[in-house]
Amino acid sequence: MPEINHVFRQPEKRPSTVVSDAFTLICLAPLLLLPVLWLRIGLNFGNMPLNVWTVTFHGSLAALFALYFVFWLQLNMFETLKYLAVVGGLTYIAGNRVLRAIARKRKSILE
């Protein structure tokens, strides 16, 4: 019986680095424009209480984005879900406490 030799197909051509870099810059341009527009409309941090829960909420949001980035690089879905349950739960609790504090502050101002 003759030996079967498998021939792999030729890999598809990739775009040049100039095209890839240009697309990346186009995708990141709105993120560079965002702080400028925030300054233009005037950000209002007056409603945000400064307490442990606020810092925890924003820190856990940053941790969620970091987890998504690590998932993209190396984690599988099940490892990510395990970490997401912990960080997501913390984000939920901290966000609830921050919203309670904002509502309490707003209610005391209206009374």
C-alpha positions, 0 to 999 in steps of 0.5 A: 500500500502506498504511503499517504503524504498529507500536504497542508494548505498554504497559510493565508496572507496577513496584512502588513504591520502598517495596516494593523497598526493603523487599525489599532490606532483607529480603534484606540482614538475614541479612548484618547478623545474621551477624557477631552470630552469629559473635561469639555462637558464638566465631570461631576464628582460631587455626587460620589461619596469618598469611602471604602466602598467607592474605592473597592467598587472602582478597584474591582471594576479595574480588576474585572477589566484586567481579568478580561485581558488575562483571559484574552492572553492565557486563561481558559473559560472555566478559570476565568469564570472561577475568578469572575465569580469572586471579583463580580460578587465583590463588584456587585456588593461594593456597587450596591453600597455606593449606590445606597450612599448616593441615594442616602445623600440625595435624600438628605439634601431633598429633606 
